[in-house]
Structures are given as structure tokens and as C-alpha cells.
Amino acid sequence: MFSNKEKTKKPKSKAREWFDAIIFAVVAATLIRTFLLEAFTIPTPSMEETLMVGDFLFVSKVNYGPRIPQTPLSLPFVHNEILGFKSYSEAIKLDYKRLPGFATIKNNDIVVFNYPGMPGEPDDTRPVDKKTHYIKRCIAIAGDSIKIIDGEVYVNGKPSQFPKRAQKIYRVYSRAFMFDESTLYNLGITNWDMQQFNDNILMLTPDAAVQLTQLPNIDSVVAVFQPKEYPDSRIFCYDSLHLYNGDNFGSIYVPKAGDVVPINSATYSIYKRAITAYEHNSLEEKAGKYYINGKEITSYTFKMNYYFMMGDNRYNSLDCRYWGFVPEDHVTGKAVFVWLSLDYDADWLHKIRWNRLFRFIHWGSEV
């Protein structure tokens, strides 16, 4: 005969309850941050005035499909460093995998991605998912050709619509270039703009430039660009055949997975970094011939899709013109929603930009 004796469970201590609650919250928040939504803030003006310095936004991981973490051994809520030390371990490194999403990257999407990094920079040596986050507009997707003529962008030979709130550089011709703070504020001219430029050069949206011409002390406001006669050696594919600058660039083709691209003197500098840094091959030129992993070739078949990202503040943005294509494994997610916006230059009564709160981000009507 068996006796059933109830065993009374010892109640959890308050400390144990708090510990369990904290562990649950950390796990839940980490899963949300990894697979659903992640919060970011805008620290620089490269996307102004579409996205402003001080904007706080949510980025969707599910639109393009969330990535499986490639460095799973990592401190929660810390990206790549803490107190000057790495916040992750490379003891376990996983190959790039992405869960299915419900959309693909489209032209003019605003995308958050891991900055590919220039040779010798810290981001060039970090694991992909631990590189610094950047946010730009995807001007050209895989399979597109992009060209810039006198500051105007062309995709597949057709003019690309200038973003509604993006900025250009203008030279202001005036009899007395003096404005009160309210005039500057209404035109969207920030302290950063005033510090960056002089000699009557300003960053403005096209609408603000029109408004500026209506002021009584202004003679004219003229958009300016860098002539093609002045190539910029910072351009990622700069060589004797590609004497480009930020305002006169290309045409170049953005590769997609499965593309067979010829490798020759005209394409070598364009695709070398993608083939070597992102698809992990060696690529050499010897006496006019080209070798991948020691084997002579005349073409290369790409394994990933690539994208061409640019800042809406095109004249104050380091982007794909300077460090090359963004590979698909670097894509983090799509910017979808601004939930808070702070104007760091304003006094405390006007610190919050109320007109930007709880605004969705989508092409044609960005915040």
C-alpha cells in the first residue's frame, strides 16, 4: 500500500522572483530586438531633412527577414563594445542565414545596415553583425545601373526622383546675409549647417531654397555641384578609368546573386572589394590577366545581392560612392516609424519636435 504525501513547495524568495523576472525580460527583449523590431537614433545629418539628428525610430527586422545572429555569444543590449572592450565572443561563429521576410528591398527604401568598413578601419575586421549601424536610402537595388550627372541621380537610365525632404547645397547671393534665429529655424537651417559652411553656402531642401529667394535681402539661390573635371580620389573605384566624384559618378552596375560579370580593366576596381571582402576570394591582376584564388578568369559569378545606398543629404554623406556596395548579409532592417524627435539645438521649451512624433516612414511622404 502506497501513501500519497503532498510535498509543500518552498515559496520563492523575493530575490529569486526578481531574478526570474529580470531573466525573462532580458530574453524577451533580446528576441524582440533580434527578430522583430529594434530602436535606433539618428546621430548625424546625412539623411536630413528626411530623418533629423535626434530622431528616435523603430527598424523592422521582419520586412526583409531577420538575420540569425552570427555571433550569438554577446552581451544583451550592447552592440560591439563596452568600456572599450569587445562585448561579444567569436568562439562560436555562424554562417549568414536570414529567415523569410514578407518583402524585398525596393528602390528608395530607407535601410539600416552594418557599415561595410574601409580597409584598415575597425569595422572592416569585426563580424558582420557587430559592425557599426548606418542608415541610408537604397537608391539602386541588385540588377540596377546607377549614374550621377551634375548631382542628378539616374537609375537604369531614368531620373531618380529627389526625396521630398532631402537637401542640396545652394549658394546664396545676397546684399546682406543676415537672419534672425526664427527665420533660420523656419527654413530648417540648423546650427550644424551654419558651422559646416561659409561663403554663403548652405544645405537646404528645394522648398526652403524657394522660400529663401522670397526674402527681401536675397538676390538669388543657386544649386551647386562638383564639376566632373575634379575627380575625388576617395571614390571607392577610383582609378584612371573611373575619375568620378560625388556629383558625377558612373555608370556602374549593381550585381545580384547569380550574375556573371566580366572581370577586366574596366570592372576590376568596381568589383574587387565585393569579390574579396564580402565573398571571401583572392583577386589579383598580373600582366593584364586576372586571377581568382590563383586561377585565371575572365568573369565572376556573384553569390549575393548588392545594394547602392546614399544619404538624402547627398552633399554631406559618406555612402556607397565612397566605400562601395552594401552586400545583402549586411542588411539589418527597414526604417518604419519615428516615435520621438529631439532638437538638441533648441531651448528646453522647444526641445521636442512635436510634428515628427509617431510618424511612419515611407517613400513620397517621409517625416
PEURMO-V117169 format. One record per residue. N is the residue number from 0. RES is the residue in one small letter. PSI is psi in whole degrees, 0 to 359 (none if undefined). OMEGA is omega in whole degrees, -180 to 180 (* if undefined). Layout:
[[N,RES,PSI,OMEGA] [N,RES,PSI,OMEGA]]
This chain:
[[0,m,133,-178] [1,f,145,176] [2,s,132,178] [3,n,108,178] [4,k,123,178] [5,e,130,176] [6,k,119,-180] [7,t,129,179] [8,k,139,178] [9,k,124,-178] [10,p,148,179] [11,k,144,174] [12,s,162,178] [13,k,321,180] [14,a,318,180] [15,r,322,178] [16,e,317,178] [17,w,319,180] [18,f,313,180] [19,d,319,-179] [20,a,319,180] [21,i,316,179] [22,i,316,179] [23,f,316,-179] [24,a,319,-180] [25,v,315,-180] [26,v,315,-179] [27,a,315,-179] [28,a,322,179] [29,t,318,178] [30,l,317,178] [31,i,314,-178] [32,r,327,-177] [33,t,321,-169] [34,f,346,-176] [35,l,287,-175] [36,l,146,174] [37,e,142,-180] [38,a,139,177] [39,f,163,172] [40,t,155,-178] [41,i,114,-176] [42,p,342,-175] [43,t,164,-175] [44,p,19,-174] [45,s,343,178] [46,m,8,-178] [47,e,148,1] [48,e,17,175] [49,t,308,172] [50,l,132,-173] [51,m,152,170] [52,v,127,-177] [53,g,358,174] [54,d,137,173] [55,f,126,-174] [56,l,162,174] [57,f,140,179] [58,v,126,-179] [59,s,129,174] [60,k,340,-173] [61,v,340,-179] [62,n,307,-179] [63,y,0,-177] [64,g,125,-179] [65,p,143,175] [66,r,144,168] [67,i,129,-179] [68,p,131,-179] [69,q,339,174] [70,t,81,-174] [71,p,339,178] [72,l,92,-173] [73,s,147,175] [74,l,137,180] [75,p,145,175] [76,f,11,177] [77,v,134,-173] [78,h,288,-177] [79,n,347,179] [80,e,152,171] [81,i,123,-178] [82,l,35,178] [83,g,1,-180] [84,f,156,177] [85,k,138,180] [86,s,13,-176] [87,y,163,176] [88,s,142,177] [89,e,18,178] [90,a,325,174] [91,i,121,178] [92,k,125,-178] [93,l,151,175] [94,d,159,180] [95,y,123,174] [96,k,144,178] [97,r,131,176] [98,l,157,-179] [99,p,139,174] [100,g,179,179] [101,f,12,177] [102,a,164,172] [103,t,163,178] [104,i,132,179] [105,k,159,176] [106,n,132,177] [107,n,3,169] [108,d,145,173] [109,i,119,-166] [110,v,137,169] [111,v,134,-177] [112,f,165,175] [113,n,123,-179] [114,y,123,-177] [115,p,328,180] [116,g,146,175] [117,m,154,179] [118,p,129,179] [119,g,345,177] [120,e,156,179] [121,p,322,-178] [122,d,340,179] [123,d,340,-176] [124,t,347,180] [125,r,157,170] [126,p,152,-174] [127,v,312,-174] [128,d,359,177] [129,k,8,174] [130,k,159,-178] [131,t,143,177] [132,h,135,173] [133,y,159,174] [134,i,128,180] [135,k,173,174] [136,r,136,178] [137,c,102,-178] [138,i,317,-178] [139,a,133,178] [140,i,174,180] [141,a,130,-179] [142,g,352,178] [143,d,160,167] [144,s,139,-177] [145,i,140,178] [146,k,142,177] [147,i,125,180] [148,i,116,179] [149,d,42,176] [150,g,352,179] [151,e,131,-176] [152,v,135,176] [153,y,131,177] [154,v,122,-176] [155,n,37,176] [156,g,356,-179] [157,k,143,179] [158,p,135,176] [159,s,128,-177] [160,q,132,179] [161,f,130,-179] [162,p,144,-172] [163,k,318,-174] [164,r,17,-179] [165,a,161,-176] [166,q,151,171] [167,k,168,174] [168,i,132,178] [169,y,144,169] [170,r,128,-177] [171,v,121,175] [172,y,118,-173] [173,s,160,175] [174,r,328,180] [175,a,100,-174] [176,f,76,-179] [177,m,130,-179] [178,f,151,173] [179,d,168,-174] [180,e,324,-179] [181,s,323,178] [182,t,315,178] [183,l,316,-179] [184,y,315,-178] [185,n,331,178] [186,l,356,-179] [187,g,20,179] [188,i,113,-175] [189,t,169,174] [190,n,325,178] [191,w,315,179] [192,d,317,-177] [193,m,327,-179] [194,q,329,-175] [195,q,330,-170] [196,f,155,175] [197,n,193,-178] [198,d,38,176] [199,n,29,175] [200,i,130,-177] [201,l,153,168] [202,m,124,-178] [203,l,152,166] [204,t,157,177] [205,p,323,178] [206,d,319,179] [207,a,325,178] [208,a,320,177] [209,v,316,178] [210,q,322,-178] [211,l,323,-179] [212,t,341,-178] [213,q,353,178] [214,l,144,-171] [215,p,334,-177] [216,n,8,-178] [217,i,127,176] [218,d,311,180] [219,s,160,176] [220,v,118,-171] [221,v,128,176] [222,a,140,-180] [223,v,156,178] [224,f,167,-178] [225,q,118,-179] [226,p,151,-178] [227,k,345,179] [228,e,352,-179] [229,y,81,-179] [230,p,156,-177] [231,d,117,-176] [232,s,350,177] [233,r,343,179] [234,i,137,-167] [235,f,330,-177] [236,c,23,-175] [237,y,124,169] [238,d,188,-175] [239,s,339,179] [240,l,350,-176] [241,h,71,-179] [242,l,72,-174] [243,y,169,166] [244,n,183,-175] [245,g,338,-178] [246,d,349,177] [247,n,106,-164] [248,f,137,171] [249,g,189,22] [250,s,141,174] [251,i,152,-179] [252,y,135,179] [253,v,114,-172] [254,p,152,174] [255,k,162,-177] [256,a,131,180] [257,g,347,177] [258,d,136,172] [259,v,110,-174] [260,v,131,178] [261,p,141,177] [262,i,113,-179] [263,n,190,-177] [264,s,334,-179] [265,a,340,-175] [266,t,346,-173] [267,y,308,-177] [268,s,337,-180] [269,i,318,-171] [270,y,357,-175] [271,k,313,-176] [272,r,320,179] [273,a,317,-177] [274,i,323,-175] [275,t,305,-172] [276,a,325,-173] [277,y,331,180] [278,e,6,165] [279,h,52,173] [280,n,165,166] [281,s,143,178] [282,l,123,-178] [283,e,152,173] [284,e,127,179] [285,k,116,176] [286,a,42,177] [287,g,3,177] [288,k,157,-172] [289,y,139,-174] [290,y,127,172] [291,i,122,-178] [292,n,38,176] [293,g,356,-177] [294,k,132,-180] [295,e,135,-178] [296,i,163,172] [297,t,353,180] [298,s,169,179] [299,y,139,178] [300,t,117,-177] [301,f,145,-177] [302,k,337,-176] [303,m,163,169] [304,n,149,179] [305,y,159,-176] [306,y,154,180] [307,f,109,-175] [308,m,141,175] [309,m,150,174] [310,g,147,177] [311,d,331,173] [312,n,72,-164] [313,r,336,-176] [314,y,2,178] [315,n,43,-175] [316,s,125,168] [317,l,119,-173] [318,d,204,-173] [319,c,341,175] [320,r,335,-173] [321,y,333,179] [322,w,12,170] [323,g,189,-173] [324,f,156,172] [325,v,117,179] [326,p,156,-175] [327,e,331,-178] [328,d,350,177] [329,h,351,-176] [330,v,128,-179] [331,t,310,-178] [332,g,185,-177] [333,k,131,176] [334,a,126,-173] [335,v,337,-166] [336,f,125,172] [337,v,121,-177] [338,w,343,178] [339,l,147,177] [340,s,124,-178] [341,l,132,176] [342,d,103,-175] [343,y,343,179] [344,d,346,-175] [345,a,161,174] [346,d,170,-171] [347,w,336,178] [348,l,337,-177] [349,h,23,-175] [350,k,323,-178] [351,i,130,174] [352,r,91,-172] [353,w,328,-177] [354,n,353,-179] [355,r,358,-177] [356,l,139,173] [357,f,50,-179] [358,r,134,176] [359,f,152,-180] [360,i,114,175] [361,h,155,-171] [362,w,133,177] [363,g,338,180] [364,s,41,179] [365,e,152,-176] [366,v,none,*]]
